[in-house]
Amino acid sequence: MWWPETGFSLLRRLRVEQARALLYDAEPHHAVMLACDLLVAGVNGDAVVALAAESVRTLPVQDANRCLAAVTAELSLAEPSLATAVELITADTCERILDRSIPAEVGTHRLYVVGHEGSPLDDLLPAVAALAGRLEDDLGGRADDDLRSRLDALARTILSRLARQ
């Protein structure tokens, strides 16, 4: 399929949501907004239109997964391998940590994906667990500046390793 000029970022976002649905669940808000962006870019199949018409506030997770699967089928996107799905979700999480679009508390727990079966980053699971332990046990679930700095450093390390693969 031809992707418009901004298509590579749209394709990456679509692949991340597809990976998220494979390992966990798609994020309804992200899935609907992605479908809207696909429409704006000229990708306007029936499944894309149907997902874009959903409410970001009321779309159930199961329906988001189903609609996203219909979009990826419509666009002939094969399901990613387990290792690829882990890499996509991990990179997206690290980028969100670094740009502060998710709180450190959320990002810390989302990085547990590095320990998922098939992960090429499973050796980093102890570092993630140490940060999560400090967050929960020492800080009562609220990140401080030191934890944010350590989390940022881990996110940069992960992105660097992913770039070298």
DRENLUM-848874 format. One line per 2 residues: their letters; for each residue y, x, z of N, C-alpha, C, CB. Coordinates in steps of 0.2 Angstrom, whole numbers, plus 2048, in hexadecimal, padded with zeros to 3 digits. Atoms other than C-alpha are relative to their C-alpha. Glycine has a CB too. Example, Ala and Ser with C-alpha at 12.3 -4.5 7.8 and 13.67 -1.06 7.14 Angstrom:
<atoms>
as> 7FA,804,800,7EA,83E,827,806,804,800,800,7FB,806 | 7FA,7FC,7FF,7FB,844,824,805,7FC,803,802,802,7F9;
</atoms>
This chain:
<atoms>
mw> 7FA,804,800,800,800,800,806,804,800,800,7FB,806 | 7F9,7FC,800,812,806,7FC,804,7FE,806,804,7FE,7FA;
wp> 7FB,802,7FB,81D,807,80B,807,802,7FF,7FD,805,807 | 7F8,7FF,801,830,806,80A,802,806,803,804,7FA,802;
et> 7FD,7FA,7FD,83B,814,80F,7FF,801,807,807,801,7FE | 801,7FF,7F9,83A,811,821,7F8,7FF,802,804,7FB,804;
gf> 807,802,7FF,827,80D,81F,7FC,805,804,7FD,800,7F9 | 804,7FB,7FC,820,81D,827,801,7FE,807,802,807,7FE;
sl> 7FF,802,7F9,828,818,838,7FD,7F9,801,807,800,802 | 803,806,7FF,822,806,835,7F8,801,800,802,7FB,7FA;
lr> 807,7FF,801,811,80C,830,7FD,803,807,7FE,804,7FA | 802,7FD,7F9,810,817,840,800,7FB,805,805,806,801;
rl> 7FF,805,7FB,816,808,84B,7FA,7FB,7FF,806,7FD,7FF | 806,805,801,808,7FD,843,7FA,803,802,800,7FE,7F9;
rv> 806,7FD,7FE,7FB,80A,846,800,801,807,800,807,7FC | 800,800,7F9,800,80C,858,7FE,7FA,803,807,802,803;
eq> 802,806,7FD,7FF,7FA,85B,7F9,7FE,7FF,804,7FA,7FD | 807,801,802,7EE,7F9,852,7FC,804,805,7FF,803,7F8;
ar> 804,7FC,7FB,7E8,807,85D,800,7FD,807,803,808,800 | 7FF,803,7F9,7EF,7FF,86D,7FB,7FA,800,807,7FE,801;
al> 805,806,800,7E5,7EF,868,7F9,802,800,802,7FC,7F9 | 806,7FE,800,7D6,7F9,865,7FD,802,807,7FF,806,7FB;
ly> 802,7FD,7F9,7D6,802,876,801,7FB,806,804,806,801 | 7FE,804,7FB,7DF,7F5,880,802,7F9,7FE,806,803,804;
da> 7FD,806,803,7EA,7E7,87A,806,802,7FC,801,7FA,805 | 7F9,7FF,803,7F9,7E6,86E,805,7FE,805,800,7FC,7F9;
ep> 7FB,802,7FC,809,7E4,876,804,7FA,7FC,806,806,802 | 7FD,805,804,80F,7D3,870,807,801,7FD,800,7F9,804;
hh> 7F9,7FF,802,822,7D7,870,800,805,7FA,804,803,806 | 7FF,7FB,805,81F,7E7,866,7FC,7FE,7F9,7FC,806,802;
av> 803,803,806,813,7DE,85A,804,7FB,7FC,7F9,7FD,801 | 7FC,805,803,81F,7D0,856,806,804,7FD,803,7FB,805;
ml> 7FA,7FC,803,82E,7DC,854,7FE,804,7FA,803,804,805 | 802,7FC,805,824,7E7,849,7FF,7FC,7F9,7F9,803,801;
ac> 801,805,805,81F,7D8,83E,807,7FE,7FD,7FC,7FA,802 | 7F9,801,802,832,7D4,83D,803,805,7FC,804,7FE,806;
dl> 7FE,7FA,804,836,7E5,837,7FC,801,7FA,7FF,807,805 | 804,800,807,828,7E5,82A,803,7FB,7FB,7F9,7FE,802;
lv> 7FD,805,805,830,7D5,823,806,803,7FD,801,7FA,804 | 7FA,7FE,803,841,7DD,822,7FF,806,7FB,804,803,806;
ag> 802,7FB,805,839,7EC,819,7FD,7FE,7FA,7FC,805,804 | 803,802,807,831,7E1,80C,7F9,7FF,800,802,804,7FB;
vn> 807,801,7FF,820,7E0,813,7FF,7F9,802,7FC,805,805 | 800,807,7FE,81D,7CD,813,7FA,7FC,7FF,806,7FD,7FC;
gd> 807,803,800,80B,7C8,813,800,7FA,805,7FA,804,800 | 800,806,7FC,806,7B7,81B,7FF,802,807,7FA,7FC,7FD;
av> 802,7FE,7FA,7FF,7C0,82A,806,803,804,7FA,805,801 | 7FA,7FD,7FE,80F,7CA,82C,805,7FB,802,803,805,7FB;
va> 7FB,806,7FF,81A,7BA,82B,7FD,7FC,806,800,7FC,7FA | 803,804,7FB,80E,7B1,837,802,804,807,7F9,7FF,800;
la> 7FF,7FC,7FA,810,7BF,844,808,800,802,7FD,807,800 | 7F9,7FF,7FF,823,7C1,842,803,7F9,802,803,801,7F9;
ae> 7FD,806,7FE,825,7AE,845,7FE,7FE,807,7FD,7FB,7FC | 802,801,7F9,81D,7B0,856,805,801,805,7F9,804,802;
sv> 7FB,7FF,7FB,827,7B0,866,7FE,806,804,801,7FA,805 | 802,7FA,7FC,828,7C1,86F,7FF,7FF,807,806,805,7FF;
rt> 800,802,7F8,829,7B8,880,7FA,7FC,801,806,7FD,802 | 805,805,7FE,81B,7AC,87E,7F9,802,7FC,802,7F9,7FF;
lp> 806,7FF,804,80E,7B4,872,7FB,803,805,801,805,7FA | 805,7FD,7FC,7FE,7B7,87C,7FD,806,7FD,7FA,7FA,801;
vq> 803,7F9,802,7F6,7C8,87B,7FA,7FF,7FB,7FD,804,806 | 806,801,805,7E6,7C1,873,802,7FE,7F9,7FB,7FB,803;
da> 7FD,802,806,7F0,7B9,866,804,806,7FC,805,7FA,800 | 7FD,7FA,803,7FA,7C9,863,7FB,804,7FD,804,804,805;
nr> 805,7FC,802,7EA,7D2,861,7FD,7FD,7F9,7FA,801,805 | 803,804,806,7E3,7C5,854,805,801,7FA,7FF,7F9,802;
cl> 7FB,7FF,806,7F4,7C5,84A,801,807,7FE,807,7FD,803 | 800,7F9,802,7F5,7D8,84A,7FA,802,7FC,801,804,806;
aa> 806,7FE,804,7E3,7D9,844,801,7FD,7F9,7FA,7FD,803 | 7FF,803,806,7E8,7CD,836,805,803,7FC,802,7F8,801;
vt> 7FB,7FC,804,7F7,7D7,831,7FD,806,7FD,806,802,805 | 803,7FA,803,7ED,7E7,830,7FB,7FF,7FB,7FD,804,806;
ae> 804,801,805,7E0,7DF,826,803,7FE,7FA,7FB,7FA,802 | 7FC,802,806,7ED,7D7,81A,802,807,7FD,805,7FC,802;
ls> 7FD,7FA,803,7F4,7E9,818,7FB,805,7FF,805,803,805 | 805,7FB,801,7E3,7F1,816,800,806,804,7FF,801,7F9;
la> 800,7FB,7FB,7E5,7FC,825,7F9,800,804,806,800,805 | 806,800,7FD,7D4,802,82B,801,802,808,7FC,806,7FD;
ep> 800,7FF,7F9,7D1,803,83E,800,807,801,7FB,7FC,804 | 800,7F9,7FF,7D5,814,845,7FA,802,804,806,802,804;
sl> 805,7FD,7FB,7C8,81F,84D,802,800,807,7FD,807,7FD | 7FE,800,7F8,7C7,81F,860,805,806,801,7FA,801,804;
at> 7FC,7FA,7FF,7CE,831,860,807,7FF,7FD,7FD,806,7FD | 7FA,801,803,7DC,82C,854,804,7FB,804,800,7FE,7F9;
av> 7FD,805,7FB,7E0,81D,85F,803,803,806,7FB,7FA,801 | 7FE,7FD,7FA,7E1,827,86E,807,804,7FF,7FB,804,803;
el> 7FA,7FC,802,7ED,833,865,806,7FC,7FF,7FE,805,7FA | 7FA,804,801,7F8,826,85F,803,7FD,806,7FE,7FA,7FB;
it> 7FD,803,7F9,7FA,81D,870,803,805,804,7FA,7FC,803 | 7FE,7FB,7FC,7FC,82D,879,807,803,7FD,7FB,806,800;
ad> 7FA,7FE,803,80A,833,86D,805,7FB,801,7FF,802,7F8 | 7FB,805,7FF,813,823,86E,802,7FF,807,7FD,7F9,7FD;
tc> 7FE,800,7F8,812,823,881,805,805,801,7FA,800,804 | 7FC,7FA,7FE,819,834,882,807,800,7FD,7FD,807,7FD;
er> 7FA,801,803,827,830,876,804,7FB,804,800,7FE,7F8 | 7FD,805,7FC,82B,821,880,802,803,807,7FC,7FA,801;
il> 7FE,7FD,7FA,82B,82B,890,806,804,7FF,7FA,805,803 | 7FA,7FB,801,837,838,889,806,7FC,7FE,7FE,805,7FA;
dr> 7FA,804,802,843,82B,881,802,7FB,806,7FF,7FD,7F9 | 7FF,805,7FA,842,821,892,800,7F9,7FE,807,802,802;
si> 801,807,802,83D,811,889,7FB,7FD,804,7FF,7FF,7F9 | 804,803,7FB,830,80F,896,801,804,806,7F8,800,7FE;
pa> 7FF,7FD,7FA,832,813,8A8,7FA,805,802,800,7FB,806 | 805,7FA,7FE,829,823,8AF,7FA,7FD,803,804,805,805;
ev> 806,803,7FC,81E,818,8BA,7FB,7FD,7FB,802,7FA,805 | 805,803,805,817,80F,8AB,7FD,805,7FB,804,7FB,7FB;
gt> 802,7FB,804,816,81E,8A0,7FB,805,803,806,805,7FE | 805,7FC,7FD,80C,828,8AD,7F9,7FC,800,802,801,808;
hr> 806,804,800,7FF,81A,8AE,7FD,800,7F9,800,7FA,803 | 803,801,807,7FE,818,89B,7FD,807,7FD,806,7FE,7FB;
ly> 802,7F9,802,7FB,82B,899,7F8,801,802,804,805,802 | 808,7FF,7FF,7E9,828,8A0,7FC,7FF,7FA,7FE,7FA,805;
vv> 803,801,806,7E5,824,88E,7FD,807,7FE,805,7FE,7FB | 803,7FA,802,7E2,837,88C,7F9,801,803,805,806,803;
gh> 807,7FF,7FE,7D2,835,896,7FB,7FB,7FD,800,7FF,807 | 805,804,804,7CB,828,88A,7FB,803,7FC,805,7FB,7FC;
eg> 805,7FD,804,7BB,82B,882,802,802,7F9,7FA,7FB,7FF | 7FE,7FD,806,7BE,835,872,807,803,800,800,7FA,7FB;
sp> 7FA,7FD,7FF,7CE,83C,878,800,807,7FF,804,7FE,806 | 800,7F9,800,7D2,84D,872,805,804,805,803,802,7F9;
ld> 7FB,7FD,7FB,7DE,84F,881,7FD,7FF,807,807,7FC,7FF | 802,801,7F9,7D2,84B,88F,800,805,805,7F8,7FE,7FF;
dl> 7FF,7FB,7FB,7D4,85B,897,807,800,804,800,807,7FC | 7FA,801,7FC,7E6,855,89C,7FF,7FA,805,805,7FE,7FB;
lp> 801,805,7FB,7DF,847,8A6,801,802,807,7F9,7FD,7FF | 7FE,7FF,7F9,7E0,850,8B6,807,801,801,7FD,807,802;
av> 7F9,800,800,7F2,853,8B3,803,7F9,801,804,804,7FA | 7FE,807,800,7F5,841,8B0,7FE,7FD,807,7FD,7FC,7FA;
aa> 802,803,7FA,7EB,83C,8BF,804,803,806,7F9,802,801 | 7FC,7FD,7FB,7F5,848,8CA,807,7FD,800,801,808,7FF;
la> 7FA,804,801,805,840,8C4,800,7F9,803,803,800,7F9 | 801,807,7FE,7FF,82F,8C7,7FE,800,808,7FA,7FD,7FC;
gr> 801,800,7F9,7F8,834,8D8,807,801,804,7FB,805,802 | 7FA,7FF,7FD,809,83B,8DD,804,7FA,800,804,806,7FD;
le> 7FC,806,800,812,82C,8D7,7FE,7FA,805,7FF,7FD,7F8 | 802,806,7FC,807,81F,8E0,7FF,802,807,7F9,7FE,7FE;
dd> 802,7FE,7F9,802,829,8F0,806,803,803,7FB,805,800 | 7FA,7FD,7FD,812,833,8F3,806,7FD,7FF,800,807,7FE;
lg> 7F9,803,802,820,829,8EB,7FF,7F9,801,802,802,7F9 | 801,808,7FF,819,817,8EE,802,7FD,7FA,805,7FE,805;
gr> 800,804,806,819,813,8DC,807,801,7FC,7FF,7F9,801 | 7FA,7FF,803,82B,818,8D8,802,807,7FF,806,7FD,805;
ad> 7FF,7F9,802,82F,828,8CE,806,803,802,7FF,800,7F8 | 7FA,7FC,7FE,83B,835,8D4,802,805,7FA,7FF,803,807;
dd> 7FE,7FB,805,844,842,8CA,7FB,805,7FE,807,803,801 | 806,7FB,801,836,84F,8CD,7FB,7FD,7FC,7FE,802,807;
lr> 805,803,803,829,843,8C7,802,7FF,7F8,7FD,7FA,803 | 7FE,801,807,833,83F,8B7,800,806,7FC,807,7FC,800;
sr> 800,7FA,804,836,851,8B3,7F9,803,7FF,803,805,805 | 807,7FE,801,823,855,8B5,7FD,7FB,7FA,7FC,7FF,806;
ld> 802,805,805,81F,845,8AB,803,802,7F9,801,7F9,801 | 7FD,7FE,806,82B,84B,89D,7FD,806,7FD,808,801,801;
al> 804,7FA,802,823,85C,89D,7F9,7FF,7FD,800,805,806 | 807,802,802,812,855,89B,800,7FC,7F9,7FC,7FB,805;
ar> 7FF,804,807,818,849,88D,801,805,7FB,805,7FB,801 | 7FF,7FB,805,81F,858,884,7FA,804,7FE,806,805,802;
ti> 806,7FC,801,80F,862,886,7FB,7FC,7FC,7FD,802,807 | 805,804,804,805,854,87F,802,7FF,7F9,7FF,7F9,804;
ls> 7FE,801,807,810,851,870,7FF,807,7FC,807,7FE,800 | 800,7F9,803,810,864,86D,7F8,801,7FE,802,805,805;
rl> 807,7FF,802,7FD,864,86D,7FE,7FB,7FB,7FB,7FE,806 | 801,804,806,7FC,855,862,802,802,7FA,802,7F9,802;
ar> 7FD,7FD,806,807,85D,856,7FC,806,7FD,807,802,801 | 804,7FA,802,7FC,86C,855,7F9,7FE,7FD,7FF,805,805;
q> 807,802,802,7EC,862,851,800,7FE,7F9,7FE,7FA,804;
</atoms>
